[in-house]
Amino acid sequence: MDPALEITRWLAGPVARFLDADGDTPEARRAEVVEDAALPGEEVEELVLRHITRGAAWATFFGMTFALGALILLPVSLLAVRPVRDLAFDIGEWVVFFPFWMAAVHIVRALVAWYLPERRWNPRSRLWRAALLARTPEYVLAVVATGSVATWW
C-alpha cells in the first residue's frame, strides 16, 4: 500500500485541476492523474511526472489539513484550558506539517530527477533507486522535519 498513491486517488479531481491535466471529461483527467502518480519511474520524464503529481497531491492534502486545522484550533486556542490547548496544537502540528514536508520531498525529488544529467541516472543503481524511488526515505525525512518543526515551535 502506497499512501501517496491513495491520497492521489482520493484527491484526483482537485489535483487534476491544479495540474491542468489533459482529458475531455473530469473522469479522464482524474484517471490521467492517477496513472501519472503510479508511473514506475524507469525513465527520467516518468520519474519527474510521478513526483510532480505526488507532490501536488500532498500539497493539496496540506491545504485541506491547514484549513481544517485553523478552523479547529482557533476555538480551541480561545476556549480550552492550557493542557488541552497544548495537546491540540501538538497534534495539529503533526497533522498539518507532515503533508507539507511530504510535498516538499516530492518536489525536491522531481527537481533532482529533472536537473540530474541523464548519464548519471541509472534506474538499476541501488543508490538512485533509494534516493528517487524508495518510499521509506521520504517518510523518514518528513517525520524528522515535522518533529524538528514541532520541537522548535
Buried (B, 14 or more C-beta within 10 A) or exposed (E): EEEBBEBBBEBBBBBBBBBEBEEEEEEEBBBBBBEBBBBEBEBBEBBBBBBBBBBBBBBBBBBBBBEEBEEBBEEBEEEBEEEEBEEBBEBBBBBBBBBBBBBBBBBBBBBBBBEBEEEEBEBEEEEBEEBBBEEEBBBEBBBEBBBEBBEEE
